[in-house]
Structures are given as structure tokens and as C-alpha cells.
């Protein structure tokens, strides 16, 4: 399956980061740490992200440390950040806000 590998322009990336201040750009990826109210709610959030990622065929690096879940996104086959990363980041934020993040 072919995907658009067009990298985000620096301006587009800065616009995303301005609208999503919890996300950072580091190491060539966009990254966010979420803190869930409990370990199990963090795991439930990871499952929701995993399902969204699978549906989009775009999988983040996920690190789980007790209640903290870190997502790191980059489009590896484009060697940088594309709309696929910012789309999944936006979806992860929505999933967190509707679940673990609103408690």
C-alpha cells in the first residue's frame, strides 16, 4: 500500500505544535507524555491508541511507565514527520480526553 511520504513543512509542524502544546518535537519525532489516573486506565488508553494506529496502519512508539504513557511518532518510510503523525497525535489526544484524561 502506497502512502503519501510528503514531509510536513517547518511552518506546518510549528502550527501543529502551537495548537497542541503538550506535544514536543525532539529527536526527529513528535512526542507526548500522558498521565492517566491509574495504571489500568493508562493501559486502556494504550489499547485505544493501538486500535486507532492499526486502523491507520501507522504505529507509534509507546513507552509505559506506571501511569505515564509516552507516544513518539515519525513516518519512518518518509524519514520524518508527515500528516500521518499529526493525524494520529490528534486522534490520541481525543481518545485521552474522552477516556482517562477527563477524570
mmCIF file of the C-alpha atoms, coordinates in Angstrom:
data_MODEL
# 
_entry.id   MODEL 
# 
loop_
_atom_site.group_PDB 
_atom_site.id 
_atom_site.type_symbol 
_atom_site.label_atom_id 
_atom_site.label_alt_id 
_atom_site.label_comp_id 
_atom_site.label_asym_id 
_atom_site.label_entity_id 
_atom_site.label_seq_id 
_atom_site.pdbx_PDB_ins_code 
_atom_site.Cartn_x 
_atom_site.Cartn_y 
_atom_site.Cartn_z 
_atom_site.occupancy 
_atom_site.B_iso_or_equiv 
_atom_site.pdbx_formal_charge 
_atom_site.auth_seq_id 
_atom_site.auth_comp_id 
_atom_site.auth_asym_id 
_atom_site.auth_atom_id 
_atom_site.pdbx_PDB_model_num 
ATOM 1   C CA . UNK A 1 1   ? 0.000   0.000  0.000  1.00 0.00 ? 1   UNK A CA 1 
ATOM 2   C CA . UNK A 1 2   ? 1.462   3.355  -1.035 1.00 0.00 ? 2   UNK A CA 1 
ATOM 3   C CA . UNK A 1 3   ? 1.313   6.295  1.315  1.00 0.00 ? 3   UNK A CA 1 
ATOM 4   C CA . UNK A 1 4   ? 1.980   9.983  0.924  1.00 0.00 ? 4   UNK A CA 1 
ATOM 5   C CA . UNK A 1 5   ? 5.526   10.474 2.191  1.00 0.00 ? 5   UNK A CA 1 
ATOM 6   C CA . UNK A 1 6   ? 5.473   14.256 1.931  1.00 0.00 ? 6   UNK A CA 1 
ATOM 7   C CA . UNK A 1 7   ? 7.183   15.712 4.984  1.00 0.00 ? 7   UNK A CA 1 
ATOM 8   C CA . UNK A 1 8   ? 5.467   18.477 6.894  1.00 0.00 ? 8   UNK A CA 1 
ATOM 9   C CA . UNK A 1 9   ? 6.982   21.855 6.267  1.00 0.00 ? 9   UNK A CA 1 
ATOM 10  C CA . UNK A 1 10  ? 8.634   23.505 9.270  1.00 0.00 ? 10  UNK A CA 1 
ATOM 11  C CA . UNK A 1 11  ? 5.742   26.019 9.328  1.00 0.00 ? 11  UNK A CA 1 
ATOM 12  C CA . UNK A 1 12  ? 3.123   23.252 9.311  1.00 0.00 ? 12  UNK A CA 1 
ATOM 13  C CA . UNK A 1 13  ? 4.918   21.456 12.127 1.00 0.00 ? 13  UNK A CA 1 
ATOM 14  C CA . UNK A 1 14  ? 5.105   24.666 14.176 1.00 0.00 ? 14  UNK A CA 1 
ATOM 15  C CA . UNK A 1 15  ? 1.393   25.275 13.570 1.00 0.00 ? 15  UNK A CA 1 
ATOM 16  C CA . UNK A 1 16  ? 0.598   21.766 14.850 1.00 0.00 ? 16  UNK A CA 1 
ATOM 17  C CA . UNK A 1 17  ? 2.792   22.254 17.922 1.00 0.00 ? 17  UNK A CA 1 
ATOM 18  C CA . UNK A 1 18  ? 1.210   25.641 18.672 1.00 0.00 ? 18  UNK A CA 1 
ATOM 19  C CA . UNK A 1 19  ? -2.251  24.072 18.579 1.00 0.00 ? 19  UNK A CA 1 
ATOM 20  C CA . UNK A 1 20  ? -1.102  21.034 20.605 1.00 0.00 ? 20  UNK A CA 1 
ATOM 21  C CA . UNK A 1 21  ? 1.275   22.417 23.242 1.00 0.00 ? 21  UNK A CA 1 
ATOM 22  C CA . UNK A 1 22  ? 1.571   19.095 25.100 1.00 0.00 ? 22  UNK A CA 1 
ATOM 23  C CA . UNK A 1 23  ? 3.401   17.682 22.060 1.00 0.00 ? 23  UNK A CA 1 
ATOM 24  C CA . UNK A 1 24  ? 7.101   18.367 21.543 1.00 0.00 ? 24  UNK A CA 1 
ATOM 25  C CA . UNK A 1 25  ? 9.431   17.957 18.609 1.00 0.00 ? 25  UNK A CA 1 
ATOM 26  C CA . UNK A 1 26  ? 12.578  16.129 19.616 1.00 0.00 ? 26  UNK A CA 1 
ATOM 27  C CA . UNK A 1 27  ? 14.869  13.603 18.020 1.00 0.00 ? 27  UNK A CA 1 
ATOM 28  C CA . UNK A 1 28  ? 13.101  13.950 14.677 1.00 0.00 ? 28  UNK A CA 1 
ATOM 29  C CA . UNK A 1 29  ? 9.785   12.825 16.192 1.00 0.00 ? 29  UNK A CA 1 
ATOM 30  C CA . UNK A 1 30  ? 6.770   14.364 17.821 1.00 0.00 ? 30  UNK A CA 1 
ATOM 31  C CA . UNK A 1 31  ? 6.355   13.159 21.385 1.00 0.00 ? 31  UNK A CA 1 
ATOM 32  C CA . UNK A 1 32  ? 3.853   13.479 24.207 1.00 0.00 ? 32  UNK A CA 1 
ATOM 33  C CA . UNK A 1 33  ? 3.654   12.102 27.729 1.00 0.00 ? 33  UNK A CA 1 
ATOM 34  C CA . UNK A 1 34  ? 0.141   11.385 29.013 1.00 0.00 ? 34  UNK A CA 1 
ATOM 35  C CA . UNK A 1 35  ? -0.512  10.786 32.696 1.00 0.00 ? 35  UNK A CA 1 
ATOM 36  C CA . UNK A 1 36  ? -3.507  8.594  33.437 1.00 0.00 ? 36  UNK A CA 1 
ATOM 37  C CA . UNK A 1 37  ? -5.310  8.494  36.789 1.00 0.00 ? 37  UNK A CA 1 
ATOM 38  C CA . UNK A 1 38  ? -4.275  4.858  37.267 1.00 0.00 ? 38  UNK A CA 1 
ATOM 39  C CA . UNK A 1 39  ? -2.099  2.206  35.687 1.00 0.00 ? 39  UNK A CA 1 
ATOM 40  C CA . UNK A 1 40  ? -5.105  0.322  34.305 1.00 0.00 ? 40  UNK A CA 1 
ATOM 41  C CA . UNK A 1 41  ? -6.564  3.474  32.764 1.00 0.00 ? 41  UNK A CA 1 
ATOM 42  C CA . UNK A 1 42  ? -3.206  4.093  31.116 1.00 0.00 ? 42  UNK A CA 1 
ATOM 43  C CA . UNK A 1 43  ? -3.270  0.573  29.695 1.00 0.00 ? 43  UNK A CA 1 
ATOM 44  C CA . UNK A 1 44  ? -6.848  1.105  28.463 1.00 0.00 ? 44  UNK A CA 1 
ATOM 45  C CA . UNK A 1 45  ? -5.675  4.292  26.725 1.00 0.00 ? 45  UNK A CA 1 
ATOM 46  C CA . UNK A 1 46  ? -2.807  2.383  25.086 1.00 0.00 ? 46  UNK A CA 1 
ATOM 47  C CA . UNK A 1 47  ? -5.294  -0.176 23.777 1.00 0.00 ? 47  UNK A CA 1 
ATOM 48  C CA . UNK A 1 48  ? -7.421  2.598  22.235 1.00 0.00 ? 48  UNK A CA 1 
ATOM 49  C CA . UNK A 1 49  ? -4.346  4.150  20.614 1.00 0.00 ? 49  UNK A CA 1 
ATOM 50  C CA . UNK A 1 50  ? -3.257  0.739  19.347 1.00 0.00 ? 50  UNK A CA 1 
ATOM 51  C CA . UNK A 1 51  ? -6.629  0.204  17.676 1.00 0.00 ? 51  UNK A CA 1 
ATOM 52  C CA . UNK A 1 52  ? -6.542  3.668  16.065 1.00 0.00 ? 52  UNK A CA 1 
ATOM 53  C CA . UNK A 1 53  ? -2.958  3.092  14.936 1.00 0.00 ? 53  UNK A CA 1 
ATOM 54  C CA . UNK A 1 54  ? -3.795  -0.289 13.461 1.00 0.00 ? 54  UNK A CA 1 
ATOM 55  C CA . UNK A 1 55  ? -6.760  1.191  11.577 1.00 0.00 ? 55  UNK A CA 1 
ATOM 56  C CA . UNK A 1 56  ? -4.463  3.892  10.175 1.00 0.00 ? 56  UNK A CA 1 
ATOM 57  C CA . UNK A 1 57  ? -1.620  1.404  9.579  1.00 0.00 ? 57  UNK A CA 1 
ATOM 58  C CA . UNK A 1 58  ? 0.639   3.871  11.376 1.00 0.00 ? 58  UNK A CA 1 
ATOM 59  C CA . UNK A 1 59  ? 2.132   2.709  14.636 1.00 0.00 ? 59  UNK A CA 1 
ATOM 60  C CA . UNK A 1 60  ? 3.701   4.908  17.317 1.00 0.00 ? 60  UNK A CA 1 
ATOM 61  C CA . UNK A 1 61  ? 6.494   4.013  19.662 1.00 0.00 ? 61  UNK A CA 1 
ATOM 62  C CA . UNK A 1 62  ? 4.790   3.517  23.030 1.00 0.00 ? 62  UNK A CA 1 
ATOM 63  C CA . UNK A 1 63  ? 6.503   3.586  26.406 1.00 0.00 ? 63  UNK A CA 1 
ATOM 64  C CA . UNK A 1 64  ? 4.513   2.731  29.537 1.00 0.00 ? 64  UNK A CA 1 
ATOM 65  C CA . UNK A 1 65  ? 5.844   3.736  32.957 1.00 0.00 ? 65  UNK A CA 1 
ATOM 66  C CA . UNK A 1 66  ? 3.213   3.140  35.639 1.00 0.00 ? 66  UNK A CA 1 
ATOM 67  C CA . UNK A 1 67  ? 0.597   5.866  34.936 1.00 0.00 ? 67  UNK A CA 1 
ATOM 68  C CA . UNK A 1 68  ? 2.673   7.661  32.297 1.00 0.00 ? 68  UNK A CA 1 
ATOM 69  C CA . UNK A 1 69  ? 2.308   6.725  28.650 1.00 0.00 ? 69  UNK A CA 1 
ATOM 70  C CA . UNK A 1 70  ? 4.670   8.273  26.121 1.00 0.00 ? 70  UNK A CA 1 
ATOM 71  C CA . UNK A 1 71  ? 3.842   8.275  22.425 1.00 0.00 ? 71  UNK A CA 1 
ATOM 72  C CA . UNK A 1 72  ? 6.503   9.084  19.833 1.00 0.00 ? 72  UNK A CA 1 
ATOM 73  C CA . UNK A 1 73  ? 5.515   9.472  16.192 1.00 0.00 ? 73  UNK A CA 1 
ATOM 74  C CA . UNK A 1 74  ? 7.531   9.633  12.979 1.00 0.00 ? 74  UNK A CA 1 
ATOM 75  C CA . UNK A 1 75  ? 6.870   8.308  9.498  1.00 0.00 ? 75  UNK A CA 1 
ATOM 76  C CA . UNK A 1 76  ? 9.853   6.007  9.143  1.00 0.00 ? 76  UNK A CA 1 
ATOM 77  C CA . UNK A 1 77  ? 9.469   5.376  5.417  1.00 0.00 ? 77  UNK A CA 1 
ATOM 78  C CA . UNK A 1 78  ? 9.463   9.162  4.844  1.00 0.00 ? 78  UNK A CA 1 
ATOM 79  C CA . UNK A 1 79  ? 12.380  9.762  7.221  1.00 0.00 ? 79  UNK A CA 1 
ATOM 80  C CA . UNK A 1 80  ? 10.474  12.468 9.049  1.00 0.00 ? 80  UNK A CA 1 
ATOM 81  C CA . UNK A 1 81  ? 7.160   13.833 10.225 1.00 0.00 ? 81  UNK A CA 1 
ATOM 82  C CA . UNK A 1 82  ? 4.150   13.725 7.914  1.00 0.00 ? 82  UNK A CA 1 
ATOM 83  C CA . UNK A 1 83  ? 0.441   14.413 8.245  1.00 0.00 ? 83  UNK A CA 1 
ATOM 84  C CA . UNK A 1 84  ? 0.048   10.770 9.302  1.00 0.00 ? 84  UNK A CA 1 
ATOM 85  C CA . UNK A 1 85  ? 1.922   11.565 12.515 1.00 0.00 ? 85  UNK A CA 1 
ATOM 86  C CA . UNK A 1 86  ? -0.040  14.692 13.344 1.00 0.00 ? 86  UNK A CA 1 
ATOM 87  C CA . UNK A 1 87  ? -3.327  12.962 12.482 1.00 0.00 ? 87  UNK A CA 1 
ATOM 88  C CA . UNK A 1 88  ? -2.584  10.083 14.856 1.00 0.00 ? 88  UNK A CA 1 
ATOM 89  C CA . UNK A 1 89  ? -1.371  12.519 17.527 1.00 0.00 ? 89  UNK A CA 1 
ATOM 90  C CA . UNK A 1 90  ? -4.636  14.438 17.257 1.00 0.00 ? 90  UNK A CA 1 
ATOM 91  C CA . UNK A 1 91  ? -6.613  11.198 17.499 1.00 0.00 ? 91  UNK A CA 1 
ATOM 92  C CA . UNK A 1 92  ? -4.604  10.092 20.559 1.00 0.00 ? 92  UNK A CA 1 
ATOM 93  C CA . UNK A 1 93  ? -5.389  13.418 22.243 1.00 0.00 ? 93  UNK A CA 1 
ATOM 94  C CA . UNK A 1 94  ? -9.088  12.921 21.509 1.00 0.00 ? 94  UNK A CA 1 
ATOM 95  C CA . UNK A 1 95  ? -9.016  9.379  22.872 1.00 0.00 ? 95  UNK A CA 1 
ATOM 96  C CA . UNK A 1 96  ? -7.263  10.506 26.055 1.00 0.00 ? 96  UNK A CA 1 
ATOM 97  C CA . UNK A 1 97  ? -9.675  13.399 26.546 1.00 0.00 ? 97  UNK A CA 1 
ATOM 98  C CA . UNK A 1 98  ? -12.699 11.113 26.196 1.00 0.00 ? 98  UNK A CA 1 
ATOM 99  C CA . UNK A 1 99  ? -11.244 8.460  28.485 1.00 0.00 ? 99  UNK A CA 1 
ATOM 100 C CA . UNK A 1 100 ? -8.501  8.675  31.046 1.00 0.00 ? 100 UNK A CA 1 
ATOM 101 C CA . UNK A 1 101 ? -7.901  12.385 30.649 1.00 0.00 ? 101 UNK A CA 1 
ATOM 102 C CA . UNK A 1 102 ? -11.316 13.577 31.772 1.00 0.00 ? 102 UNK A CA 1 
ATOM 103 C CA . UNK A 1 103 ? -11.289 12.035 35.239 1.00 0.00 ? 103 UNK A CA 1 
# 
